[in-house]
Amino acid sequence: MSSQIDHLLNEDRRFAPSAAFAATAVGDADLYARADSDRERFWADQARELLHWHTPFTSVLDWTNPPFAEWFADGELNVAYNCLDRHVEAGNGDRIALLWEGEPGDERRVTYAELTDEVKRVANVLTGLGVGQGDRVAIYLPMIPEAIAAMLAVARVGAIHSVVFGGFSADSLRARIDDAGAKLVITADGGYRKGKVSALKPAVDAALADRNGSGPQETVEHVLVVRRGGNDVEWTEGRDLWWHDVVPAAAAEHEAQAFPAETPLFILYTSGTTGKPKGILHTSGGYLTQAGFTNKVVHDIHPETDVYWCTADIGWITGHTYVTYGPLANGATQVLYEGTPDTPHPGRWWEIVEKYGVTVLYTAPTAIRSFMKIGRTVPQSFDLSSLRLLGSVGEPINPEAWMWYREIIGSDRTPIVDTWWQTETGAIMISALPGVTETKPGSAQVPIPGIAVDVVDEAGEHVGNGNGGLLVITEPWPSMLRGIWGDPDRFVETYWDKFADRGFYFAGDGARLDEDGDVWLLGRVDDVMNVSGHRLSTAEIESALVAHEATAEAAVVGASDETTGQAVVAFVILKQSFLDAHPAEGLATTLRRWVSEQIGPIARPRDIYIVGELPKTRSGKIMRRLLRDVAEGREVGDTTTLADTMVMSTIQAKITT
């Protein structure tokens, strides 16, 4: 079985950068040599080259109290100034910062000068409301330009933002507001989602109200509301303020104050947590350095010519680092889209790529597999020739989806950067460099320059090429989390205790090293099943299923089994093009046999359910815990974070019939 898994994960297809791409690429092989020679000096060089420091730093890394790091601690900067003012002062105020597309088709083109003006005015509003350095501001907004402006304005005044994804319920919102002790909430009446207005302000009202006798939320003093959906909302006089009333009326001048590099920038609560929310804390100088560097070299950003599009929502870390901070620090032009990929038609994304001439596209494997399910005819009906680089983020991408992405979206010429990182790491940690690396479908490949990772066994020993184990980060990095908000003990216990004697950060992911030493991510360790004593990765089995010509997408979970301990249960979406030509009858049996042939009999799913959709969050992540509930016959857990809350009912009905 081991050799068959190795064959599945270690692709023999290779794609070297074209000479033309390599000739103009931002990143080069010398970056690795510089980083290997002196890692701290390398990051100091990046910080000085990429950012403006009001007070230059002399200290690079302070690791005297691990795992609590400080980067560039005696330097001072302003994050918003780095993302806005300096570009205007350099004569690039007329450059487009945001090409915003609303789901109904309305659009706005926001220049760097216009965004700077808006952020200055919002900063003055915040100051007038008593928000200053160290205060927390909750942001609960759709994907509109005001969301970017709100984040930057909070950063400008030295406050800390906590962006809460617009799909979270009132209870989830309140838990995050309570944990952060937010002083202000910035929200909207609603935003467009799947052709309808999705209300947001009512959830804020419910979050702040007296709930279950626990009393009203006490720390929030004001709610600043953007008018977007036009839906009716309740209004609390003295607390609630309309953005369009107070922001345009605010003073236009605001000087960006310099703050120490270790000033907290944001708290971001990890999705899928149970119990008390886990607020990941990031600070300013190190985070912005690695955000800017990785966006520049991994996404190969040429600010003068590129139109960049990261499809992530700002409620997730990808939206923080590769929508707000990285691209704007680099002075890039980017697309910001409010709605879903299939509204009002399944080619909406490709229509946007064609309309704006998108050159760099960064999205999730789940989205790619969803497009595979629809079929190639939809994207091929649009002109995608402007695309020159594709990226993948959020979870391991199986080789077949990687190849489809390259061949259908990238016209079999576009490099792909498959990136691994986490909310906790703050920025990309493992990825090909598009002008340097010979890429392999399905592999994240190598740590970026200046990053040190390893794959180790349970004792922390290097597993060697050709073997699997636990992915760890062995040296501190600039954009690393600085803690869990209000809970330093939990920070140490969660991320550092497992390999405390080695000083390794344990990522929680499994990985394999191929014969070349390249990294293949296997997903979360808790997504590893133990079947009759054999440890099987859900990613391995999902890759095998998607490699079959009938399968568009698959999700695998482990379910309790009296005989084997755990059994493999798969949920599979079929390609419409396959169904048009073949009967669905008997396909579950065929796929079970296929997995056995590809990996080995031990990996054969006990059950395969053919479904029309999988439960996904609005960021595109599959909620496997809900599928595990179904597979084990339990009551399905909380579905409020799903993009479509009816999906689980449909799946349950399908299985019971």
C-alpha positions as CSV (number, residue, x, y, z in Angstrom):
1,M,0.0,0.0,0.0
2,S,2.8,2.4,0.9
3,S,4.3,2.3,-2.6
4,Q,0.8,3.0,-4.1
5,I,0.4,6.0,-1.9
6,D,3.8,7.2,-2.9
7,H,2.9,6.9,-6.6
8,L,-0.3,8.8,-6.0
9,L,1.4,11.7,-4.2
10,N,4.7,11.9,-6.0
11,E,3.8,13.0,-9.5
12,D,6.1,12.4,-12.4
13,R,4.7,15.4,-14.3
14,R,7.0,18.4,-14.1
15,F,6.6,22.0,-15.3
16,A,9.7,24.2,-15.5
17,P,9.2,28.0,-15.7
18,S,9.3,29.2,-19.3
19,A,12.3,31.3,-20.2
20,A,10.1,34.3,-20.9
21,F,8.4,34.1,-17.4
22,A,11.7,33.5,-15.6
23,A,13.3,36.5,-17.4
24,T,10.8,39.0,-15.8
25,A,10.1,37.2,-12.5
26,V,10.3,39.2,-9.3
27,G,11.8,36.3,-7.4
28,D,15.1,34.6,-8.3
29,A,17.3,31.7,-7.0
30,D,19.6,34.3,-5.3
31,L,16.9,34.8,-2.6
32,Y,17.5,31.3,-1.3
33,A,21.2,31.8,-1.2
34,R,20.9,35.2,0.7
35,A,18.4,33.7,3.2
36,D,20.6,30.6,3.8
37,S,23.7,32.7,4.3
38,D,22.1,34.9,7.0
39,R,18.4,34.5,7.7
40,E,18.0,37.4,10.1
41,R,19.9,39.8,7.8
42,F,17.7,38.5,4.9
43,W,14.5,39.5,6.7
44,A,16.0,42.8,7.8
45,D,16.8,43.6,4.1
46,Q,13.3,42.8,3.1
47,A,11.8,45.0,5.9
48,R,14.0,47.9,4.8
49,E,13.4,47.5,1.1
50,L,9.7,46.9,1.2
51,L,8.5,49.2,3.9
52,H,8.8,52.8,5.1
53,W,10.1,53.1,8.7
54,H,9.4,56.3,10.5
55,T,12.1,55.2,13.0
56,P,14.5,52.6,11.5
57,F,15.1,49.5,13.5
58,T,18.4,48.3,14.8
59,S,17.2,45.0,16.4
60,V,16.0,42.3,14.0
61,L,14.8,39.3,16.1
62,D,14.5,39.0,19.9
63,W,14.0,35.3,20.7
64,T,15.2,35.4,24.3
65,N,11.8,34.4,25.6
66,P,10.5,31.7,23.3
67,P,7.9,31.2,22.0
68,F,7.2,34.9,22.4
69,A,9.1,36.6,19.5
70,E,9.8,40.2,18.7
71,W,10.8,41.4,15.3
72,F,12.2,44.8,14.5
73,A,11.1,45.8,18.0
74,D,12.8,49.2,18.2
75,G,11.6,50.3,14.8
76,E,8.4,52.4,14.3
77,L,6.1,52.5,11.3
78,N,2.5,53.0,10.4
79,V,0.8,50.2,8.6
80,A,-1.8,52.3,6.8
81,Y,0.9,54.8,5.7
82,N,2.8,51.9,4.1
83,C,-0.3,50.7,2.3
84,L,-1.5,54.1,1.1
85,D,0.1,57.5,1.7
86,R,3.6,56.6,0.5
87,H,2.2,55.5,-2.9
88,V,0.4,58.8,-3.3
89,E,3.5,60.7,-2.2
90,A,5.5,58.8,-4.8
91,G,3.2,60.1,-7.6
92,N,1.0,57.0,-7.9
93,G,-2.2,58.4,-6.5
94,D,-4.0,58.0,-9.7
95,R,-3.2,54.2,-9.9
96,I,-6.3,52.1,-9.3
97,A,-6.1,50.3,-5.9
98,L,-9.5,48.5,-6.0
99,L,-11.5,47.4,-9.0
100,W,-14.7,46.6,-7.1
101,E,-17.4,44.5,-8.6
102,G,-20.7,44.2,-6.7
103,E,-22.7,41.0,-7.2
104,P,-25.6,42.8,-9.0
105,G,-23.1,44.2,-11.5
106,D,-22.5,47.7,-10.0
107,E,-18.8,48.7,-10.0
108,R,-16.4,51.2,-8.5
109,R,-12.8,52.0,-9.4
110,V,-11.0,53.4,-6.3
111,T,-7.6,55.0,-6.8
112,Y,-4.9,55.1,-4.2
113,A,-5.5,58.8,-3.6
114,E,-9.3,58.2,-3.1
115,L,-8.7,55.3,-0.8
116,T,-6.2,57.3,1.2
117,D,-8.7,60.2,1.5
118,E,-11.4,57.8,2.7
119,V,-9.1,56.1,5.3
120,K,-8.0,59.5,6.7
121,R,-11.6,60.6,7.1
122,V,-12.6,57.3,8.8
123,A,-9.5,57.6,11.1
124,N,-10.8,61.0,12.2
125,V,-14.3,59.5,12.8
126,L,-12.7,56.8,14.9
127,T,-10.7,59.3,16.9
128,G,-13.8,61.4,17.5
129,L,-15.5,58.2,18.9
130,G,-12.7,57.8,21.3
131,V,-11.0,54.9,19.5
132,G,-7.2,55.0,19.9
133,Q,-4.1,52.9,20.3
134,G,-4.8,49.5,21.7
135,D,-8.7,49.7,21.5
136,R,-10.4,46.9,19.7
137,V,-12.8,47.4,16.8
138,A,-15.0,44.6,15.4
139,I,-15.6,44.7,11.6
140,Y,-18.6,42.8,10.2
141,L,-18.9,43.8,6.6
142,P,-19.4,42.4,3.1
143,M,-16.7,42.5,0.4
144,I,-17.0,46.2,-0.3
145,P,-14.4,49.0,-0.5
146,E,-15.5,50.3,2.9
147,A,-14.3,47.0,4.5
148,I,-10.7,47.7,3.3
149,A,-11.0,51.3,4.4
150,A,-12.2,50.3,7.8
151,M,-9.3,47.9,8.4
152,L,-6.8,50.4,7.3
153,A,-8.3,53.2,9.4
154,V,-8.2,51.1,12.5
155,A,-4.6,50.3,11.8
156,R,-3.9,54.0,11.1
157,V,-4.9,55.1,14.6
158,G,-3.0,52.2,16.3
159,A,-6.2,50.3,17.3
160,I,-6.7,46.5,16.8
161,H,-9.3,45.2,14.4
162,S,-11.2,41.9,14.7
163,V,-12.8,41.1,11.4
164,V,-15.7,38.7,11.8
165,F,-16.8,36.9,8.7
166,G,-20.2,38.0,7.5
167,G,-21.6,34.5,7.5
168,F,-21.2,34.1,11.3
169,S,-24.3,34.1,13.5
170,A,-25.2,36.7,16.1
171,D,-24.0,34.4,18.8
172,S,-20.7,33.8,17.1
173,L,-20.3,37.5,16.6
174,R,-21.1,38.3,20.2
175,A,-18.5,35.7,21.4
176,R,-15.8,37.4,19.4
177,I,-16.9,40.9,20.5
178,D,-16.9,39.8,24.1
179,D,-13.5,38.1,23.9
180,A,-11.8,41.1,22.3
181,G,-13.7,43.6,24.4
182,A,-14.5,45.6,21.3
183,K,-15.3,49.3,21.7
184,L,-16.8,49.8,18.3
185,V,-18.5,47.7,15.6
186,I,-18.4,48.6,12.0
187,T,-21.0,46.8,9.9
188,A,-23.5,47.3,7.0
189,D,-27.2,47.1,6.7
190,G,-26.6,44.1,4.4
191,G,-24.7,42.8,1.4
192,Y,-25.5,40.9,-1.7
193,R,-25.2,37.1,-1.6
194,K,-26.6,34.7,-4.2
195,G,-28.8,37.3,-5.8
196,K,-30.4,38.5,-2.5
197,V,-29.5,40.9,0.2
198,S,-28.1,39.1,3.3
199,A,-28.8,41.3,6.3
200,L,-25.9,42.1,8.7
201,K,-27.1,44.9,11.0
202,P,-29.8,42.7,12.6
203,A,-27.2,40.2,13.7
204,V,-25.2,43.0,15.3
205,D,-28.3,44.3,17.1
206,A,-28.9,40.7,18.3
207,A,-25.3,40.3,19.4
208,L,-25.4,43.5,21.5
209,A,-28.8,42.9,23.0
210,D,-29.7,41.2,26.3
211,R,-29.5,37.5,25.4
212,N,-30.6,34.6,27.5
213,G,-30.7,36.8,30.6
214,S,-26.9,37.5,30.4
215,G,-27.4,41.2,29.9
216,P,-26.6,43.4,27.0
217,Q,-23.1,43.6,25.6
218,E,-21.3,46.2,27.6
219,T,-18.0,47.2,25.9
220,V,-19.5,48.4,22.5
221,E,-20.2,52.1,22.6
222,H,-21.0,52.8,18.9
223,V,-22.0,51.0,15.7
224,L,-20.9,52.5,12.4
225,V,-23.2,51.3,9.6
226,V,-22.5,51.4,5.8
227,R,-25.6,51.5,3.6
228,R,-25.2,48.8,1.0
229,G,-28.2,46.4,0.9
230,G,-30.9,49.1,1.3
231,N,-32.7,46.7,3.7
232,D,-34.7,48.1,6.6
233,V,-32.8,48.1,9.9
234,E,-33.5,49.0,13.5
235,W,-31.8,52.0,14.8
236,T,-30.5,52.8,18.3
237,E,-30.1,56.6,18.7
238,G,-26.9,57.7,20.3
239,R,-25.2,54.4,19.5
240,D,-25.7,53.8,15.8
241,L,-24.2,56.1,13.1
242,W,-24.5,56.0,9.3
243,W,-21.1,55.9,7.5
244,H,-22.5,58.2,4.8
245,D,-23.4,60.8,7.4
246,V,-20.2,61.0,9.4
247,V,-17.3,59.9,7.1
248,P,-17.8,62.5,4.2
249,A,-18.2,65.2,6.9
250,A,-15.0,64.3,8.7
251,A,-11.8,66.3,8.3
252,A,-9.8,65.3,5.2
253,E,-6.4,65.6,6.9
254,H,-5.0,63.0,9.2
255,E,-1.3,62.5,10.0
256,A,-0.2,58.9,10.3
257,Q,1.4,58.4,13.7
258,A,4.3,56.0,13.9
259,F,3.9,53.0,16.3
260,P,6.4,50.4,17.5
261,A,6.7,47.4,15.2
262,E,5.3,45.1,17.8
263,T,2.1,47.1,18.2
264,P,-0.8,44.7,17.8
265,L,-2.5,45.0,14.4
266,F,-5.4,42.5,14.5
267,I,-7.0,39.6,16.2
268,L,-8.5,36.9,14.0
269,Y,-10.6,34.1,15.4
270,T,-9.9,30.7,13.9
271,S,-12.9,29.2,12.2
272,G,-14.4,25.9,13.5
273,T,-13.4,26.4,17.1
274,T,-15.5,24.9,19.9
275,G,-16.0,26.6,23.2
276,K,-14.2,29.9,23.8
277,P,-13.1,31.5,20.5
278,K,-9.3,31.4,19.8
279,G,-8.2,34.8,18.9
280,I,-4.9,34.7,16.9
281,L,-2.9,37.9,17.6
282,H,-0.7,39.5,14.9
283,T,1.5,42.6,15.2
284,S,2.6,45.1,12.7
285,G,6.2,45.3,11.4
286,G,7.1,41.6,11.0
287,Y,3.6,40.8,9.7
288,L,3.6,43.5,7.0
289,T,7.2,42.6,6.0
290,Q,6.3,38.9,5.3
291,A,2.9,39.8,3.8
292,G,4.5,42.2,1.3
293,F,7.5,40.0,0.5
294,T,5.4,36.8,-0.2
295,N,2.8,38.7,-2.2
296,K,5.6,40.2,-4.3
297,V,7.7,37.1,-5.0
298,V,5.1,34.3,-4.8
299,H,2.4,36.1,-6.7
300,D,5.1,37.8,-8.9
301,I,3.5,41.2,-8.5
302,H,4.4,43.9,-11.0
303,P,2.4,46.9,-9.6
304,E,2.6,48.9,-12.8
305,T,1.0,46.3,-15.1
306,D,-0.7,43.5,-13.1
307,V,-4.3,43.2,-12.2
308,Y,-4.3,40.8,-9.2
309,W,-7.3,39.0,-7.8
310,C,-7.4,37.0,-4.5
311,T,-10.9,35.7,-4.2
312,A,-10.9,35.3,-0.4
313,D,-13.2,37.1,1.9
314,I,-11.7,39.5,4.4
315,G,-13.2,37.5,7.2
316,W,-10.4,35.0,6.8
317,I,-6.6,35.3,7.1
318,T,-6.1,35.1,3.3
319,G,-8.3,38.2,2.9
320,H,-6.2,40.0,5.5
321,T,-2.8,39.2,4.1
322,Y,-3.5,38.9,0.3
323,V,-6.4,41.3,-0.2
324,T,-5.8,44.1,2.3
325,Y,-2.2,44.3,3.5
326,G,0.2,42.5,1.0
327,P,-1.2,43.9,-2.3
328,L,-1.7,47.5,-1.0
329,A,1.8,47.5,0.7
330,N,3.1,46.7,-2.8
331,G,1.0,49.3,-4.6
332,A,-0.8,46.8,-6.6
333,T,-4.1,47.0,-8.5
334,Q,-6.6,44.4,-7.5
335,V,-10.1,43.1,-8.0
336,L,-12.5,43.0,-5.1
337,Y,-15.7,41.0,-5.7
338,E,-18.7,41.0,-3.4
339,G,-20.6,37.9,-4.4
340,T,-20.6,34.2,-5.2
341,P,-18.9,32.5,-8.1
342,D,-22.2,31.2,-9.5
343,T,-24.4,34.4,-9.4
344,P,-26.1,35.3,-11.6
345,H,-24.5,32.6,-13.8
346,P,-21.8,29.9,-13.3
347,G,-19.3,31.9,-15.4
348,R,-19.3,34.9,-13.1
349,W,-15.6,34.7,-12.1
350,W,-14.4,34.2,-15.6
351,E,-16.6,37.1,-16.8
352,I,-14.7,39.2,-14.2
353,V,-11.3,37.9,-15.3
354,E,-12.2,38.9,-18.9
355,K,-13.7,42.3,-17.9
356,Y,-10.8,43.5,-15.9
357,G,-7.9,41.7,-17.6
358,V,-6.9,39.8,-14.4
359,T,-3.3,38.6,-14.7
360,V,-2.8,36.8,-11.3
361,L,-5.6,34.7,-9.8
362,Y,-5.3,33.3,-6.2
363,T,-8.1,31.0,-5.1
364,A,-9.0,27.8,-3.2
365,P,-8.9,24.2,-4.4
366,T,-12.5,23.8,-3.3
367,A,-13.5,26.5,-5.8
368,I,-11.4,24.8,-8.5
369,R,-13.1,21.5,-8.0
370,S,-16.5,23.1,-8.1
371,F,-15.7,24.5,-11.5
372,M,-14.5,21.1,-12.6
373,K,-17.9,19.8,-11.7
374,I,-19.6,22.3,-13.9
375,G,-17.2,21.5,-16.8
376,R,-14.7,23.2,-19.0
377,T,-17.2,24.7,-21.5
378,V,-18.1,27.5,-19.0
379,P,-14.6,29.0,-18.5
380,Q,-13.7,28.3,-22.1
381,S,-16.5,30.6,-23.3
382,F,-14.6,33.6,-21.8
383,D,-11.3,35.2,-22.8
384,L,-8.9,34.2,-20.0
385,S,-5.7,35.0,-22.0
386,S,-4.8,37.8,-19.6
387,L,-4.0,35.3,-16.9
388,R,-0.2,34.7,-16.5
389,L,-0.1,33.2,-13.0
390,L,-2.4,31.0,-10.9
391,G,-2.3,30.3,-7.2
392,S,-3.9,27.9,-4.8
393,V,-4.6,28.4,-1.0
394,G,-6.5,26.9,1.9
395,E,-6.1,23.2,1.7
396,P,-4.1,20.6,-0.2
397,I,-4.9,20.5,-3.9
398,N,-5.1,17.1,-5.5
399,P,-3.0,16.6,-8.7
400,E,-6.1,16.3,-11.0
401,A,-7.5,19.6,-9.9
402,W,-4.1,21.2,-10.2
403,M,-3.8,19.9,-13.8
404,W,-7.4,21.1,-14.6
405,Y,-6.5,24.5,-13.2
406,R,-3.4,24.8,-15.4
407,E,-4.9,23.3,-18.6
408,I,-8.4,24.9,-18.6
409,I,-7.9,28.2,-16.7
410,G,-4.3,28.7,-17.5
411,S,-4.4,27.4,-21.2
412,D,-1.6,24.9,-20.3
413,R,1.0,27.6,-20.0
414,T,0.4,29.4,-16.8
415,P,2.6,28.6,-13.7
416,I,0.8,27.5,-10.5
417,V,1.9,28.3,-7.0
418,D,0.4,26.0,-4.5
419,T,0.8,27.7,-1.1
420,W,0.7,26.4,2.4
421,W,0.3,28.6,5.4
422,Q,-2.2,29.2,8.3
423,T,-4.0,31.9,10.2
424,E,-1.3,31.4,12.8
425,T,1.6,31.8,10.4
426,G,0.2,35.1,9.0
427,A,1.7,34.7,5.5
428,I,2.8,32.1,3.0
429,M,5.4,29.6,4.4
430,I,5.7,26.9,1.7
431,S,5.4,27.6,-2.1
432,A,7.0,27.3,-5.4
433,L,8.6,30.6,-6.7
434,P,7.0,30.9,-10.2
435,G,10.1,32.0,-12.0
436,V,12.4,29.6,-10.2
437,T,10.8,26.3,-9.2
438,E,10.0,23.3,-11.4
439,T,6.5,22.6,-10.2
440,K,4.8,19.3,-9.4
441,P,1.0,18.9,-9.5
442,G,-0.3,18.6,-6.0
443,S,2.9,19.6,-4.1
444,A,3.4,22.8,-2.1
445,Q,7.1,21.9,-2.6
446,V,9.6,24.1,-0.7
447,P,9.7,26.7,2.1
448,I,10.0,30.2,0.8
449,P,13.4,31.9,1.3
450,G,13.9,32.7,5.0
451,I,11.6,30.0,6.3
452,A,12.7,26.8,8.0
453,V,10.4,23.8,8.1
454,D,10.8,20.1,8.5
455,V,8.7,16.8,8.5
456,V,9.4,14.9,11.7
457,D,8.1,11.8,13.6
458,E,6.4,11.9,17.0
459,A,9.8,12.2,18.7
460,G,10.7,15.2,16.6
461,E,13.3,13.4,14.4
462,H,13.6,14.2,10.7
463,V,11.8,11.5,8.8
464,G,13.9,11.6,5.6
465,N,13.0,11.8,2.0
466,G,10.3,9.4,0.9
467,N,8.6,9.4,4.3
468,G,5.6,11.1,6.1
469,G,5.2,12.7,9.4
470,L,4.3,15.9,11.2
471,L,5.0,19.3,9.6
472,V,6.9,21.7,11.9
473,I,8.4,25.1,11.7
474,T,11.9,25.1,13.2
475,E,12.8,28.8,13.3
476,P,10.9,31.9,14.2
477,W,9.5,33.9,11.2
478,P,8.4,37.6,10.9
479,S,4.7,37.1,10.5
480,M,4.3,34.5,13.2
481,L,1.4,34.9,15.6
482,R,2.4,36.6,18.8
483,G,-0.1,34.7,21.0
484,I,-3.8,33.9,21.6
485,W,-5.6,37.0,22.8
486,G,-5.8,37.0,26.5
487,D,-4.5,33.4,26.9
488,P,-0.7,33.0,26.8
489,D,-0.9,29.6,28.4
490,R,-3.2,28.3,25.7
491,F,-0.8,29.7,23.1
492,V,2.1,27.7,24.5
493,E,0.0,24.5,25.0
494,T,-1.6,24.6,21.6
495,Y,1.4,25.3,19.3
496,W,4.6,24.7,21.2
497,D,4.2,22.0,23.9
498,K,4.4,19.0,21.6
499,F,8.0,19.7,20.7
500,A,9.0,22.0,23.6
501,D,12.4,20.4,23.9
502,R,13.2,21.2,20.3
503,G,11.6,24.7,20.1
504,F,9.4,23.6,17.1
505,Y,6.1,25.1,16.2
506,F,3.7,22.3,15.4
507,A,1.4,23.2,12.6
508,G,-1.2,20.5,13.2
509,D,-0.7,19.2,9.6
510,G,0.7,16.0,8.3
511,A,3.1,16.0,5.4
512,R,5.4,13.8,3.3
513,L,8.7,14.4,1.8
514,D,9.2,13.0,-1.7
515,E,12.5,11.6,-3.0
516,D,13.5,15.2,-3.9
517,G,12.7,16.5,-0.4
518,D,9.7,18.5,-1.6
519,V,6.7,18.8,0.7
520,W,3.3,17.3,0.1
521,L,0.6,18.4,2.5
522,L,-1.7,15.7,3.7
523,G,-4.2,17.9,5.6
524,R,-4.8,18.2,9.3
525,V,-3.5,15.4,11.5
526,D,-7.0,15.1,13.0
527,D,-8.1,14.2,9.5
528,V,-6.0,11.1,9.6
529,M,-8.0,7.9,10.1
530,N,-7.0,4.8,11.9
531,V,-8.4,1.8,10.0
532,S,-7.5,-1.6,11.5
533,G,-4.3,0.0,12.8
534,H,-3.4,1.6,9.5
535,R,-3.1,5.4,9.5
536,L,-4.8,6.8,6.3
537,S,-4.9,10.4,5.2
538,T,-8.2,11.7,4.0
539,A,-6.3,13.7,1.4
540,E,-4.8,10.6,-0.1
541,I,-8.2,8.9,-0.5
542,E,-9.8,12.1,-1.8
543,S,-7.1,12.4,-4.4
544,A,-7.7,8.9,-5.5
545,L,-11.4,9.5,-5.9
546,V,-11.0,12.7,-7.8
547,A,-8.5,11.0,-10.1
548,H,-11.4,8.9,-11.5
549,E,-13.0,10.4,-14.6
550,A,-16.5,10.5,-13.0
551,T,-15.6,12.5,-9.9
552,A,-15.6,16.3,-9.7
553,E,-15.2,16.6,-6.0
554,A,-14.9,14.3,-2.9
555,A,-14.8,14.6,0.8
556,V,-13.7,11.7,3.0
557,V,-14.2,11.3,6.8
558,G,-13.6,8.5,9.3
559,A,-16.6,7.0,11.0
560,S,-16.6,4.8,14.0
561,D,-16.7,1.1,13.1
562,E,-17.0,-1.8,15.6
563,T,-14.8,-4.1,13.4
564,T,-12.0,-1.8,12.2
565,G,-12.1,1.1,14.7
566,Q,-12.7,3.6,12.0
567,A,-14.1,3.1,8.5
568,V,-13.7,5.3,5.4
569,V,-16.8,7.1,4.3
570,A,-16.8,9.2,1.2
571,F,-19.2,11.8,-0.2
572,V,-18.7,12.3,-3.9
573,I,-20.0,14.9,-6.5
574,L,-20.0,13.6,-10.0
575,K,-19.1,15.5,-13.2
576,Q,-22.1,16.6,-15.2
577,S,-20.2,15.8,-18.4
578,F,-19.7,12.2,-17.2
579,L,-23.4,11.8,-16.2
580,D,-24.5,13.1,-19.6
581,A,-22.8,10.1,-21.2
582,H,-22.9,7.4,-18.5
583,P,-25.5,6.0,-16.0
584,A,-25.0,6.8,-12.3
585,E,-26.1,3.3,-11.3
586,G,-23.3,1.2,-9.8
587,L,-20.9,4.1,-9.7
588,A,-20.4,3.9,-5.9
589,T,-19.3,0.3,-6.2
590,T,-17.0,1.3,-9.1
591,L,-15.4,4.0,-7.1
592,R,-14.9,1.8,-4.1
593,R,-13.0,-0.7,-6.3
594,W,-11.1,2.2,-7.9
595,V,-9.8,3.4,-4.5
596,S,-8.7,-0.1,-3.6
597,E,-6.8,-0.4,-6.9
598,Q,-5.2,3.1,-6.5
599,I,-4.1,2.8,-2.8
600,G,-4.9,-0.6,-1.4
601,P,-7.8,-2.7,0.0
602,I,-7.4,-1.1,3.4
603,A,-8.4,2.3,2.0
604,R,-11.5,1.0,0.3
605,P,-14.5,3.2,1.5
606,R,-17.1,1.3,3.5
607,D,-19.7,3.7,2.1
608,I,-19.7,6.1,-0.8
609,Y,-22.6,8.5,-1.1
610,I,-23.2,10.3,-4.4
611,V,-24.4,13.9,-3.5
612,G,-25.1,17.1,-5.3
613,E,-23.2,19.4,-3.1
614,L,-20.9,19.4,-0.1
615,P,-21.2,21.5,3.1
616,K,-18.9,24.4,2.6
617,T,-18.2,27.7,4.4
618,R,-18.4,30.8,2.3
619,S,-14.6,30.8,2.1
620,G,-14.9,27.4,0.3
621,K,-13.7,25.1,3.1
622,I,-15.5,21.7,3.4
623,M,-17.0,21.2,6.9
624,R,-16.0,17.6,7.4
625,R,-17.2,17.5,11.0
626,L,-20.8,17.8,9.7
627,L,-20.2,14.9,7.2
628,R,-18.8,12.9,10.2
629,D,-22.0,13.6,12.1
630,V,-24.0,12.1,9.1
631,A,-21.6,9.2,8.7
632,E,-22.0,8.2,12.4
633,G,-25.7,8.8,12.5
634,R,-25.5,11.7,15.0
635,E,-27.6,14.9,15.0
636,V,-25.9,17.3,12.7
637,G,-24.0,20.1,14.5
638,D,-24.1,23.9,14.0
639,T,-24.5,24.8,10.3
640,T,-24.7,28.6,10.6
641,T,-21.3,29.2,9.0
642,L,-22.2,27.3,5.8
643,A,-22.7,29.2,2.5
644,D,-25.9,27.2,2.1
645,T,-27.4,26.0,5.3
646,M,-29.8,23.6,3.5
647,V,-27.0,21.5,2.1
648,M,-26.9,19.1,5.1
649,S,-30.7,18.5,4.9
650,T,-30.3,17.6,1.3
651,I,-27.4,15.2,2.0
652,Q,-29.3,13.6,4.9
653,A,-32.4,13.1,2.8
654,K,-30.3,11.6,0.0
655,I,-28.6,9.1,2.4
656,T,-31.8,8.0,4.2
657,T,-33.5,7.3,0.9
